[in-house]
Amino acid sequence: MLDRKHWRAVGAFAVLVAWSCAPADSVPGGEQAAAPPQVASSVDGVVVAAQPLAAEAGAQMLRSGGNAADAAVAAAFAVSVVEPSMNSIGGRTQVLLRLPDGTFAGIDATTQAPSTYDPETAPQASYGYPTVGVPGAVAGLTKLLSERGTKSLEEVMKPAITLAEEGFRLLPGEAARHGAGVDQLAEFEGSRAHYLTPGGEARTAGDLFVQADLATTLRAIAQGGADAFYRGPIAERIVADMEAHGGAVTARSLADYRALDAPVVRGSYRGYDLVGTDIPASGAVTIGILHMLENFDMSALDHDSWAGLVGAAVAKAFSERAEARGSGSGDLAFMTDKGWAADMAAELEVPGAVARAAAGYSPNGGVRLAAADWDDAGWGPAHGHTTHLSAADGAGMYVALTQTIGPNLGSKVATPGLGFLYAATLGGYLGYMEPGERARSSISPLMVVRDGEPVLVLGAAGGARIISAVVQAVLRVVDQGMSLPDALAAARVHPIDGGIAMETSPGIGWPPEVVAEVESWGMEVQEVERDGAFGRIHGIWVNGETGEKVGVADPDWEGAAIVPGGEGDSGR
């Protein structure tokens, strides 16, 4: 694997190739732009997304007078075009937003099992038509725009439509993910026609990817709103395809789908307020882990102790989550209770880490993390999928938006002529789901707030590693005083059954002596070179003194942070 220095150089070149070949009206003034940065700042706002063209789509909205909601919706539709292996208008969306008046709100647009779904007789599959549930993304994005935005749906969707219609150059990562799924895509008529070449091969990096069918679908949504998708001609084609191939989605389940107000969950960490979204998202889990770790002096720990303790806390929370799920409880609010967190902290069993932590806790002699199914069917696979974007404007609105279709390329199914993949939701992918139930996940948009003002706007991609990535970003900034770029570049850990996975990427991972110390406790260590394997955060840090919004794209991905332009901007 390339070290971080070389990876960044290759990534910058790839982004430059894609950017220079983008449609002219996706670049301000129709001119060729320089490769966009992964860190950019402005008092007027910023958009951070996993693909530069999506970030630019959002920045266009800010540039033309729109707010952060306009920017987030534009970026979300655009990223579904340019990063289709990770998300889609056939997928699910979770939104956390902070309004200019200081209030917080959330949107739950998670995929859902139809009311007629029978989990006892439904096929159990990891991909294909049996895994397709009712999509939520279109309902969620249109709800966000209608309730919080200022622009028309046609205006915010124009960049996405242009990118689909005129095409864009595939970045290396996206091309590789298409290649990884080529055999499964080839099984389905719509997927084969849309995502593979006439010869049945995956496109390669730098190839122009034109999506005429998707452009037509997006244009229908722009003109007809969510009704066009859930109750109009698009819905008719979806239902006909599902009926022909044994899918569970029905006309009634589409027509009845609604994006909901997501429950907002709160906590605190060392004087900072924490705000997230609750079930079916995992804000309570993320907050619960931080509450546990607040019982320790995280800033005083050696590197090995820090890694072990973080891994143990995440493992403990996952075990508690799995137990609650197994008991049939739909409530995780108990995980935000600080009394519960203190009890959990007292039970952590990490030799070395606990002994060197704050007084009042001591190791109980164990060296094995609590057993749990890290890829538990109720929460999805541990890594490798989903996209996240963050947006801010100059008036005090902030949006953290996570969008996914599940595993790489989702269900692998696209209806002929519509041009988008459906999320994997039902059957073997997310396990047992009741009729009408919404898919639970590790999605965890989070804002860290002080004196009512956001300091960090976070969220991540990467399955279960979303939670551990967000937790570690908060710890690095709050306890260790790191800048957000440094926090996102720092080595991470994630629990595995019996131990922890530790990033050992050359030059920036945990050094061998730290890994050896953790292993000396008798704990299993899985060494992993990062390459996107520990979650990918695209977030914002806010300078409370100047009002500057600093957008930071995870250095392990091909994303970008883009500001609206103007005097005082940096990083362009």
C-alpha positions as CSV (number, residue, x, y, z in Angstrom):
1,M,0.0,0.0,0.0
2,L,1.1,3.5,-0.7
3,D,2.0,5.7,2.3
4,R,-0.1,8.7,3.0
5,K,2.2,11.1,1.2
6,H,2.0,9.1,-2.0
7,W,-1.7,8.3,-1.6
8,R,-2.5,12.0,-1.4
9,A,-0.4,12.7,-4.5
10,V,-2.2,10.0,-6.5
11,G,-5.6,11.2,-5.1
12,A,-4.9,14.8,-6.1
13,F,-4.0,13.7,-9.6
14,A,-7.1,11.6,-9.9
15,V,-9.3,14.4,-8.7
16,L,-7.7,16.8,-11.1
17,V,-8.4,14.4,-14.0
18,A,-12.1,14.1,-13.0
19,W,-12.4,17.8,-12.3
20,S,-10.9,19.0,-15.6
21,C,-13.2,16.7,-17.5
22,A,-16.4,17.7,-15.7
23,P,-19.3,19.3,-17.5
24,A,-18.5,23.0,-18.1
25,D,-21.5,24.3,-16.1
26,S,-20.4,22.3,-13.0
27,V,-17.5,24.7,-12.7
28,P,-18.0,28.4,-11.9
29,G,-18.0,30.5,-15.1
30,G,-17.6,27.4,-17.2
31,E,-13.8,27.4,-16.8
32,Q,-11.5,24.6,-16.0
33,A,-10.7,24.6,-12.2
34,A,-7.8,23.4,-10.2
35,A,-8.1,20.2,-8.2
36,P,-10.4,21.0,-5.3
37,P,-8.9,20.7,-1.8
38,Q,-9.7,18.4,1.0
39,V,-9.5,21.3,3.5
40,A,-11.2,24.6,2.8
41,S,-12.6,27.4,4.9
42,S,-14.8,30.4,4.7
43,V,-17.1,32.5,6.9
44,D,-19.7,32.2,4.2
45,G,-20.0,28.4,4.5
46,V,-18.6,25.2,3.1
47,V,-19.7,21.9,1.7
48,V,-17.8,18.7,2.3
49,A,-18.6,15.5,0.4
50,A,-17.1,12.2,-0.7
51,Q,-16.8,13.2,-4.3
52,P,-15.6,16.7,-5.5
53,L,-18.4,17.2,-8.0
54,A,-21.0,16.6,-5.3
55,A,-19.3,19.1,-3.0
56,E,-19.2,21.6,-5.9
57,A,-22.9,21.1,-6.5
58,G,-23.6,22.1,-3.0
59,A,-21.2,25.1,-3.1
60,Q,-23.0,26.3,-6.2
61,M,-26.2,26.7,-4.1
62,L,-24.3,28.8,-1.5
63,R,-22.7,30.8,-4.2
64,S,-26.1,31.7,-5.7
65,G,-27.6,32.8,-2.3
66,G,-28.9,29.5,-1.0
67,N,-28.6,28.2,2.5
68,A,-27.1,25.0,4.0
69,A,-30.2,23.0,3.4
70,D,-30.2,23.9,-0.3
71,A,-26.5,23.0,-0.5
72,A,-27.0,19.7,1.3
73,V,-29.9,18.6,-1.0
74,A,-27.9,19.6,-4.1
75,A,-24.9,17.7,-2.9
76,A,-26.9,14.6,-1.9
77,F,-28.6,14.3,-5.3
78,A,-25.3,14.9,-7.0
79,V,-23.4,12.3,-5.0
80,S,-26.0,9.7,-5.8
81,V,-24.9,10.3,-9.5
82,V,-21.2,10.4,-9.1
83,E,-20.7,7.9,-6.2
84,P,-23.4,5.3,-7.0
85,S,-21.6,2.4,-5.4
86,M,-22.1,4.0,-2.0
87,N,-25.5,5.7,-2.2
88,S,-28.5,6.2,-4.5
89,I,-32.0,7.8,-4.8
90,G,-33.1,4.2,-4.2
91,G,-31.5,4.2,-0.8
92,R,-31.9,5.7,2.7
93,T,-31.0,9.0,4.2
94,Q,-30.6,10.4,7.7
95,V,-30.3,14.1,8.4
96,L,-29.3,16.2,11.4
97,L,-29.5,20.0,11.1
98,R,-28.9,23.0,13.3
99,L,-31.1,25.9,12.4
100,P,-30.0,29.6,12.6
101,D,-32.2,30.1,15.7
102,G,-30.1,27.5,17.6
103,T,-32.7,24.6,17.5
104,F,-31.9,21.2,16.2
105,A,-34.0,18.9,14.0
106,G,-33.6,15.6,12.2
107,I,-35.1,13.7,9.3
108,D,-35.5,10.0,9.1
109,A,-35.8,8.7,5.5
110,T,-34.7,5.2,6.1
111,T,-35.6,2.3,3.8
112,Q,-38.6,0.4,5.1
113,A,-40.1,-3.1,4.8
114,P,-43.5,-3.0,3.0
115,S,-46.6,-3.5,5.3
116,T,-47.2,-6.7,3.3
117,Y,-43.7,-8.1,3.9
118,D,-43.6,-11.6,5.5
119,P,-40.3,-12.1,7.1
120,E,-41.1,-15.8,7.8
121,T,-41.5,-16.7,4.1
122,A,-39.3,-14.0,2.4
123,P,-36.2,-15.3,0.7
124,Q,-33.0,-14.7,2.6
125,A,-30.4,-13.2,0.3
126,S,-27.5,-10.9,0.4
127,Y,-28.4,-9.1,-2.8
128,G,-31.0,-9.1,-5.6
129,Y,-34.7,-8.3,-5.7
130,P,-35.5,-10.0,-2.3
131,T,-33.3,-7.4,-0.5
132,V,-35.1,-4.4,-1.9
133,G,-37.2,-2.3,0.5
134,V,-39.1,0.9,0.1
135,P,-36.6,3.7,-0.8
136,G,-36.5,6.8,1.4
137,A,-33.9,9.1,0.0
138,V,-36.1,11.1,-2.4
139,A,-38.7,11.6,0.4
140,G,-36.0,12.7,2.8
141,L,-34.2,15.1,0.5
142,T,-37.4,16.8,-0.7
143,K,-38.6,17.1,2.9
144,L,-35.4,18.8,3.9
145,L,-35.7,21.2,0.9
146,S,-39.3,22.1,1.4
147,E,-39.1,22.6,5.1
148,R,-35.7,24.3,5.4
149,G,-34.5,25.3,2.0
150,T,-35.0,28.5,-0.1
151,K,-34.6,27.2,-3.6
152,S,-36.8,25.2,-6.0
153,L,-36.3,21.5,-6.4
154,E,-35.5,22.1,-10.1
155,E,-32.7,24.5,-9.2
156,V,-31.0,22.3,-6.6
157,M,-31.3,19.2,-8.8
158,K,-29.8,20.8,-11.9
159,P,-26.2,19.9,-11.1
160,A,-27.1,16.3,-10.6
161,I,-29.1,16.2,-13.8
162,T,-26.3,17.7,-15.7
163,L,-23.7,15.3,-14.3
164,A,-26.0,12.3,-15.3
165,E,-26.8,13.7,-18.7
166,E,-23.4,14.9,-19.8
167,G,-21.3,12.5,-17.8
168,F,-18.3,12.7,-15.6
169,R,-15.0,10.9,-15.3
170,L,-14.9,8.0,-12.9
171,L,-12.5,8.4,-10.0
172,P,-10.2,5.4,-9.3
173,G,-12.1,4.3,-6.2
174,E,-15.5,4.4,-7.8
175,A,-14.3,2.5,-10.8
176,A,-12.7,-0.2,-8.5
177,R,-16.0,-0.6,-6.7
178,H,-17.8,-1.1,-10.0
179,G,-15.2,-3.7,-10.9
180,A,-15.6,-5.5,-7.6
181,G,-19.4,-6.0,-8.3
182,V,-19.3,-6.7,-12.0
183,D,-20.4,-10.4,-11.8
184,Q,-23.4,-9.5,-9.6
185,L,-24.4,-6.5,-11.7
186,A,-24.4,-8.7,-14.8
187,E,-27.1,-10.8,-13.3
188,F,-29.8,-8.1,-13.6
189,E,-31.0,-6.6,-16.9
190,G,-31.2,-3.0,-15.7
191,S,-27.9,-3.1,-13.8
192,R,-26.1,-4.7,-16.7
193,A,-27.4,-2.1,-19.1
194,H,-26.7,0.9,-16.9
195,Y,-23.4,0.1,-15.1
196,L,-21.5,-2.2,-17.5
197,T,-20.1,-1.6,-21.0
198,P,-21.8,-3.2,-24.0
199,G,-19.2,-5.9,-23.6
200,G,-20.2,-6.6,-20.1
201,E,-17.2,-5.1,-18.4
202,A,-16.9,-2.5,-15.7
203,R,-15.7,1.0,-16.7
204,T,-12.2,1.9,-15.6
205,A,-10.8,5.0,-13.9
206,G,-11.0,8.1,-16.2
207,D,-13.8,6.7,-18.3
208,L,-16.7,9.0,-19.1
209,F,-19.8,7.7,-17.4
210,V,-23.0,9.1,-19.0
211,Q,-26.3,8.1,-17.4
212,A,-29.1,9.1,-19.7
213,D,-31.8,7.0,-18.0
214,L,-30.9,8.4,-14.6
215,A,-31.0,12.0,-16.0
216,T,-34.6,11.3,-17.2
217,T,-35.5,10.0,-13.8
218,L,-34.0,12.9,-12.0
219,R,-35.7,15.4,-14.3
220,A,-39.1,13.8,-13.5
221,I,-38.4,14.2,-9.8
222,A,-37.3,17.8,-10.3
223,Q,-40.5,18.6,-12.0
224,G,-42.9,16.4,-10.1
225,G,-41.3,16.2,-6.7
226,A,-41.6,13.1,-4.4
227,D,-45.0,12.3,-5.9
228,A,-43.3,11.5,-9.3
229,F,-41.1,8.9,-7.5
230,Y,-43.6,7.4,-5.0
231,R,-46.9,7.7,-6.8
232,G,-46.2,8.6,-10.5
233,P,-44.7,6.9,-13.5
234,I,-41.4,6.1,-11.7
235,A,-43.4,4.2,-9.1
236,E,-45.3,2.3,-11.8
237,R,-42.0,1.1,-13.3
238,I,-40.6,0.1,-9.9
239,V,-43.7,-1.9,-9.1
240,A,-43.8,-3.7,-12.4
241,D,-40.2,-4.7,-12.1
242,M,-40.7,-5.9,-8.5
243,E,-43.7,-7.9,-9.4
244,A,-41.9,-9.5,-12.3
245,H,-38.9,-10.6,-10.2
246,G,-40.3,-11.5,-6.8
247,G,-39.6,-8.2,-5.1
248,A,-41.5,-7.1,-2.0
249,V,-42.1,-3.5,-2.8
250,T,-45.8,-2.7,-3.8
251,A,-47.6,0.3,-5.2
252,R,-49.2,0.8,-1.8
253,S,-45.9,0.6,0.1
254,L,-44.5,3.3,-2.2
255,A,-47.5,5.6,-2.0
256,D,-47.7,5.3,1.8
257,Y,-44.0,6.0,2.5
258,R,-43.2,9.2,4.4
259,A,-40.0,10.8,5.6
260,L,-40.4,11.4,9.3
261,D,-39.0,13.9,11.8
262,A,-36.1,12.0,13.4
263,P,-35.9,11.9,17.2
264,V,-33.0,14.1,18.4
265,V,-30.9,12.6,21.2
266,R,-28.5,14.6,23.4
267,G,-25.6,14.2,25.8
268,S,-22.4,16.0,26.8
269,Y,-18.7,15.5,26.9
270,R,-16.3,17.6,29.0
271,G,-18.4,20.8,28.8
272,Y,-19.5,20.3,25.2
273,D,-23.0,19.3,24.3
274,L,-23.6,16.4,21.9
275,V,-26.5,16.2,19.5
276,G,-27.4,13.3,17.3
277,T,-30.3,11.3,15.9
278,D,-31.8,8.3,17.5
279,I,-33.3,5.0,16.2
280,P,-33.2,3.9,13.4
281,A,-29.9,5.8,13.5
282,S,-27.2,5.3,16.2
283,G,-26.8,8.7,17.9
284,A,-27.5,7.2,21.3
285,V,-24.8,4.6,20.9
286,T,-22.1,7.2,19.9
287,I,-23.1,9.5,22.8
288,G,-23.1,6.5,25.2
289,I,-19.5,5.6,24.2
290,L,-18.4,9.2,24.8
291,H,-20.2,9.2,28.2
292,M,-18.3,6.1,29.2
293,L,-14.9,7.6,28.2
294,E,-15.7,10.8,30.1
295,N,-15.0,8.7,33.2
296,F,-11.3,8.5,32.2
297,D,-8.6,11.1,31.7
298,M,-8.2,10.4,28.0
299,S,-5.6,13.2,27.6
300,A,-3.2,11.5,30.0
301,L,-3.2,8.0,28.5
302,D,-0.3,6.5,26.6
303,H,-1.0,5.6,23.0
304,D,-1.5,1.9,23.7
305,S,-3.8,2.6,26.7
306,W,-5.9,5.0,24.6
307,A,-6.3,2.6,21.8
308,G,-7.2,-0.3,24.2
309,L,-9.7,1.8,26.2
310,V,-11.4,3.2,23.1
311,G,-11.7,-0.3,21.6
312,A,-13.1,-1.6,24.9
313,A,-15.7,1.2,25.2
314,V,-16.9,0.7,21.6
315,A,-17.1,-3.0,22.1
316,K,-19.1,-2.6,25.4
317,A,-21.6,-0.3,23.7
318,F,-22.0,-2.7,20.8
319,S,-22.7,-5.5,23.1
320,E,-25.3,-3.5,25.0
321,R,-26.9,-2.5,21.7
322,A,-27.0,-6.1,20.5
323,E,-28.5,-7.2,23.8
324,A,-31.2,-4.5,23.6
325,R,-32.0,-5.5,20.0
326,G,-32.1,-9.2,21.0
327,S,-34.6,-8.5,23.8
328,G,-37.0,-6.9,21.3
329,S,-36.4,-3.4,22.8
330,G,-36.8,-0.5,20.4
331,D,-35.3,1.9,22.8
332,L,-31.6,2.9,23.1
333,A,-32.2,6.1,25.1
334,F,-30.7,4.4,28.2
335,M,-27.3,4.6,26.5
336,T,-27.3,8.4,27.0
337,D,-27.7,8.1,30.8
338,K,-24.5,9.1,32.5
339,G,-25.2,6.7,35.4
340,W,-25.4,3.8,33.0
341,A,-22.2,5.0,31.3
342,A,-20.4,5.1,34.7
343,D,-21.5,1.5,35.4
344,M,-20.3,0.4,32.0
345,A,-17.0,2.2,32.5
346,A,-16.4,0.3,35.7
347,E,-16.7,-3.0,33.9
348,L,-14.2,-2.3,31.1
349,E,-11.5,-4.9,31.1
350,V,-8.4,-3.6,29.4
351,P,-5.1,-4.3,31.2
352,G,-2.9,-1.3,31.1
353,A,-5.4,1.1,29.8
354,V,-7.7,1.1,32.9
355,A,-4.8,1.0,35.3
356,R,-3.4,4.2,33.9
357,A,-6.8,6.0,33.6
358,A,-8.6,8.1,36.1
359,A,-8.8,7.0,39.7
360,G,-11.8,4.9,40.7
361,Y,-11.5,2.2,38.1
362,S,-9.3,-0.9,38.0
363,P,-8.9,-3.8,35.6
364,N,-10.9,-6.9,36.4
365,G,-8.3,-9.2,35.0
366,G,-9.7,-9.9,31.6
367,V,-7.8,-9.4,28.3
368,R,-10.7,-10.3,25.9
369,L,-13.2,-7.8,24.9
370,A,-16.8,-8.7,25.5
371,A,-18.0,-11.1,22.9
372,A,-20.4,-9.7,20.4
373,D,-21.3,-10.2,16.7
374,W,-19.6,-7.2,15.2
375,D,-21.5,-7.7,11.9
376,D,-24.7,-8.3,13.8
377,A,-27.6,-8.7,11.4
378,G,-29.5,-5.9,13.1
379,W,-26.9,-3.4,12.3
380,G,-25.2,-4.3,9.1
381,P,-21.7,-5.2,8.0
382,A,-18.7,-3.6,9.7
383,H,-17.2,-1.5,6.9
384,G,-17.0,-0.5,3.3
385,H,-20.1,1.4,2.3
386,T,-22.2,4.6,2.7
387,T,-21.5,8.2,2.0
388,H,-21.6,11.3,4.3
389,L,-21.6,15.0,3.6
390,S,-21.7,18.1,5.7
391,A,-22.8,21.7,4.8
392,A,-22.8,25.1,6.5
393,D,-23.8,28.5,5.4
394,G,-22.9,32.0,6.8
395,A,-26.2,32.4,8.7
396,G,-25.8,29.6,11.2
397,M,-27.4,26.6,9.5
398,Y,-25.5,23.4,9.6
399,V,-26.4,20.0,8.0
400,A,-24.9,16.6,8.6
401,L,-26.4,14.1,6.1
402,T,-25.6,10.4,5.7
403,Q,-26.9,8.5,2.7
404,T,-26.5,4.8,1.8
405,I,-27.5,1.8,-0.2
406,G,-25.9,-0.7,2.2
407,P,-23.0,-2.8,0.8
408,N,-21.0,-1.9,-2.3
409,L,-23.6,-1.3,-5.0
410,G,-26.4,-2.1,-2.7
411,S,-28.8,-4.7,-3.8
412,K,-27.0,-4.8,-7.2
413,V,-30.5,-4.3,-8.8
414,A,-31.5,-1.4,-11.1
415,T,-34.9,-1.3,-12.8
416,P,-34.4,-1.1,-16.6
417,G,-34.8,2.4,-17.8
418,L,-34.6,4.1,-14.4
419,G,-30.8,4.2,-13.9
420,F,-30.4,3.8,-10.1
421,L,-29.6,1.0,-7.7
422,Y,-31.8,0.0,-4.8
423,A,-30.5,-0.3,-1.3
424,A,-30.1,-3.8,0.2
425,T,-32.5,-3.8,3.2
426,L,-34.5,-7.0,3.5
427,G,-33.7,-10.6,3.9
428,G,-30.2,-11.7,4.7
429,Y,-28.5,-8.2,4.6
430,L,-30.1,-6.5,7.7
431,G,-31.7,-9.6,9.1
432,Y,-35.2,-10.1,10.5
433,M,-37.5,-7.1,9.9
434,E,-41.2,-6.8,10.8
435,P,-43.7,-5.5,8.2
436,G,-43.4,-1.7,8.1
437,E,-40.2,-1.6,10.1
438,R,-37.4,0.8,9.2
439,A,-33.9,-0.5,8.8
440,R,-31.7,0.2,11.8
441,S,-28.1,1.1,11.1
442,S,-24.9,2.5,12.6
443,I,-25.5,5.8,10.8
444,S,-24.6,8.6,13.3
445,P,-24.6,12.2,12.2
446,L,-23.4,14.2,15.3
447,M,-22.8,17.8,16.2
448,V,-20.6,18.9,19.1
449,V,-21.8,22.2,20.5
450,R,-20.5,24.8,23.0
451,D,-22.6,27.7,24.4
452,G,-25.3,26.9,21.8
453,E,-22.9,27.1,18.8
454,P,-21.7,24.1,16.8
455,V,-18.0,23.4,17.1
456,L,-17.9,20.1,15.1
457,V,-20.3,18.9,12.5
458,L,-19.6,15.2,11.9
459,G,-20.8,12.0,10.3
460,A,-19.1,9.1,8.5
461,A,-19.3,6.2,6.1
462,G,-18.2,2.7,6.9
463,G,-20.9,0.6,8.5
464,A,-20.3,-0.1,12.2
465,R,-17.0,1.8,11.9
466,I,-19.1,5.0,11.5
467,I,-19.6,5.0,15.2
468,S,-15.9,4.4,16.2
469,A,-14.7,6.9,13.6
470,V,-16.9,9.7,14.9
471,V,-16.1,8.9,18.6
472,Q,-12.4,9.1,17.9
473,A,-12.6,12.4,16.0
474,V,-14.4,13.9,19.0
475,L,-11.7,12.5,21.4
476,R,-8.8,13.8,19.3
477,V,-10.2,17.3,19.0
478,V,-11.6,17.7,22.5
479,D,-9.0,15.8,24.6
480,Q,-5.9,16.1,22.5
481,G,-6.4,19.5,21.1
482,M,-5.9,18.4,17.5
483,S,-7.2,20.3,14.5
484,L,-9.9,18.5,12.6
485,P,-7.6,17.7,9.6
486,D,-5.1,16.1,12.0
487,A,-7.8,14.3,13.9
488,L,-9.1,12.7,10.7
489,A,-5.6,11.7,9.7
490,A,-4.7,10.1,13.1
491,A,-4.6,6.4,13.5
492,R,-7.8,4.7,14.5
493,V,-9.0,1.5,16.2
494,H,-12.1,-0.6,16.0
495,P,-13.2,-3.6,18.1
496,I,-13.2,-7.1,16.7
497,D,-14.4,-10.2,18.6
498,G,-11.7,-10.8,21.2
499,G,-9.6,-7.7,20.6
500,I,-9.1,-4.7,18.4
501,A,-8.3,-3.8,14.8
502,M,-5.5,-1.2,14.8
503,E,-4.5,0.9,11.8
504,T,-0.9,0.3,10.8
505,S,-0.6,2.3,7.6
506,P,3.0,3.2,7.0
507,G,4.0,6.5,8.5
508,I,0.7,7.4,10.0
509,G,-0.6,4.3,11.7
510,W,0.0,3.0,15.2
511,P,3.8,2.3,15.5
512,P,5.0,-1.3,16.1
513,E,5.8,-0.7,19.7
514,V,2.2,0.4,20.5
515,V,0.8,-2.6,18.7
516,A,3.3,-4.9,20.6
517,E,2.3,-3.4,24.0
518,V,-1.4,-4.1,23.3
519,E,-0.6,-7.6,22.3
520,S,1.5,-8.1,25.4
521,W,-1.8,-7.8,27.4
522,G,-2.9,-11.0,25.7
523,M,-5.3,-9.1,23.5
524,E,-5.8,-10.1,19.9
525,V,-4.7,-7.3,17.5
526,Q,-5.7,-7.3,13.8
527,E,-3.3,-5.0,11.9
528,V,-5.1,-3.2,9.1
529,E,-3.7,-0.7,6.6
530,R,-6.4,2.0,6.6
531,D,-7.3,2.7,2.9
532,G,-10.8,3.7,4.0
533,A,-11.2,0.8,6.3
534,F,-11.8,2.7,9.6
535,G,-14.7,4.9,8.5
536,R,-14.6,8.1,6.4
537,I,-15.6,11.4,8.0
538,H,-16.5,14.5,6.0
539,G,-16.9,17.2,8.6
540,I,-16.7,20.8,9.6
541,W,-14.9,22.6,12.4
542,V,-16.2,26.0,13.4
543,N,-13.9,28.8,14.8
544,G,-16.1,30.4,17.4
545,E,-14.0,33.6,17.5
546,T,-14.0,34.3,13.7
547,G,-17.1,32.4,12.5
548,E,-14.9,30.6,10.0
549,K,-16.2,27.2,8.9
550,V,-13.4,24.8,8.1
551,G,-14.5,21.9,6.0
552,V,-12.4,18.7,6.1
553,A,-12.7,15.7,3.8
554,D,-11.3,12.4,5.1
555,P,-7.8,11.9,3.7
556,D,-8.6,8.2,3.0
557,W,-11.2,9.0,0.4
558,E,-11.5,11.0,-2.8
559,G,-13.7,13.7,-1.4
560,A,-13.4,17.5,-1.2
561,A,-14.3,20.6,0.8
562,I,-15.4,23.5,-1.3
563,V,-16.4,27.0,-0.2
564,P,-18.7,29.4,-2.1
565,G,-15.9,31.7,-3.1
566,G,-15.2,35.3,-2.3
567,E,-12.9,37.4,-0.2
568,G,-11.5,35.8,2.9
569,D,-11.8,32.2,1.6
570,S,-8.8,29.9,1.9
571,G,-7.8,26.5,0.6
572,R,-9.1,27.1,-2.9
